[in-house]
Amino acid sequence: MSGWAPGGALASNVEITAATVQRGDVIQLGGRACRVSDLFQLPQGAKQLVFESGELLTIHARTRLAAVRVLRRR
């Protein structure tokens, strides 16, 4: 599913993995929407995600999560 977000951006639901996660992805965790502000590569394909709130989440190479990705028009 995709739709228009405020400001003329296109928002779409995507499945993310450690290989495909990007800064700006919004992941629903424990009923809270968390936006990825930074990420770090870890050994064996894992990644550590840093959210805007300062919280950290480490995901394994085979972890799959649902997220919302906003694509801004240029």
N, C-alpha and C positions, 0 to 999 in steps of 0.2 A: 504494500500500500504506500502511496506517496501523496503528498498534498502541498499546497502553498503555505508557507509560514509567513508571519508578519515581516514586512520589509522586502518582500519580493523574493524570498529564498525558497528553494524547493526542499522539503523534508521528506525522507523516506525511511521506512523500517528496514533494517539490514541485520543479518546475522554476522557477528564479528568473531574472529579468532585472534590469537596472539599475532598471527601474520598479517591480519587485515585491519586491526584497530588503528584509529587515527586520532590526532588531537581534535577536540571539538565534538567527538562522538558523545552522545548522552545515553548512559546505561541506567536501567532501573534496578536498584539494589535495595531490598528490604522496604519497598514502597517509596523510596526516595529516588529522584532523578539526579544522577551524578554526571557532571561533564568532565571529560578527560582534558586536563590542561597540559600534561607532559607524560612521557613514557620512556622507559629504559629497557634495553635488551638485556636479558639474563641468559645464563647457560642453558643449553638444550632446548632452545626455541621459546622459552618462557618470556613474559614481559611483566614489568612492574608499572602499573598505571598510577598516576598522581591526579587526583581530582581537584577541582577548584576549591573545595572545602579543606584541602590539605590531607585528606585521607588517602591511604594507599590500598591498592588491590593488586595481588600478583596472580596472573593467570598462566596456566600450563599451556604447552603448545597445542594440546587437543581440546582445550576449553572452548565452548561455544556459548555466546551470550547474544541476546536480542538487544539492539540499540536503535537509536534514531540518529540519522546522519543528515546534517543540514548542508546543502550545496548552495553557496551564494552565487548569485548572478554577477557577472563582471561587466 
